[in-house]
Amino acid sequence: MSRAFPDFHFTVGDVIAEGDKVVGRWTLIGTHGGEYKGIPATNKKVKMWGIEIFRVVGDKFVEGWVRSDRLDMMQQQGIIPAPKERAQ
């Protein structure tokens, strides 16, 4: 991640724990300055968000699920066209 987004800033928005689950919400902001998953640098600033859920047993994370908005990030970079706005 640090090679692809050398100036990235990672912010944790919320962490909530209940029972055997821990949920975290985060935001990443950075400039796409290096290759990311085979995509060459675009030098564009991007913002991406994600939510992670982990199941904890004892003091160990044993399962996890992650969702992040990579489609929006790719649209910000111009890799995938953004949908056209509808006329009002």
HUPE-V605301 format. One record per backbone hydrogen bond with DSSP energy under -0.5 kcal/mol. NH is the residue of the N-H (numbers start at 1). CO is the residue of the C=O. If there is no record, write none. Layout:
# HUPE-V605301
nh->NH co->CO
nh->NH co->CO
This chain:
# HUPE-V605301
nh->5 co->1
nh->8 co->5
nh->9 co->29
nh->11 co->9
nh->11 co->27
nh->13 co->11
nh->13 co->25
nh->14 co->25
nh->16 co->23
nh->18 co->21
nh->21 co->18
nh->22 co->54
nh->23 co->16
nh->24 co->52
nh->25 co->14
nh->26 co->50
nh->27 co->11
nh->28 co->48
nh->29 co->9
nh->30 co->46
nh->32 co->44
nh->33 co->4
nh->33 co->31
nh->34 co->4
nh->36 co->39
nh->39 co->36
nh->40 co->38
nh->42 co->32
nh->43 co->32
nh->46 co->30
nh->48 co->28
nh->50 co->26
nh->51 co->67
nh->52 co->24
nh->53 co->65
nh->54 co->22
nh->55 co->63
nh->56 co->20
nh->57 co->60
nh->60 co->57
nh->62 co->55
nh->62 co->60
nh->63 co->55
nh->65 co->53
nh->67 co->51
nh->69 co->49
nh->70 co->68
nh->73 co->69
nh->74 co->70
nh->75 co->71
nh->76 co->72
nh->77 co->73
nh->78 co->74
nh->78 co->75
nh->79 co->74
nh->80 co->74
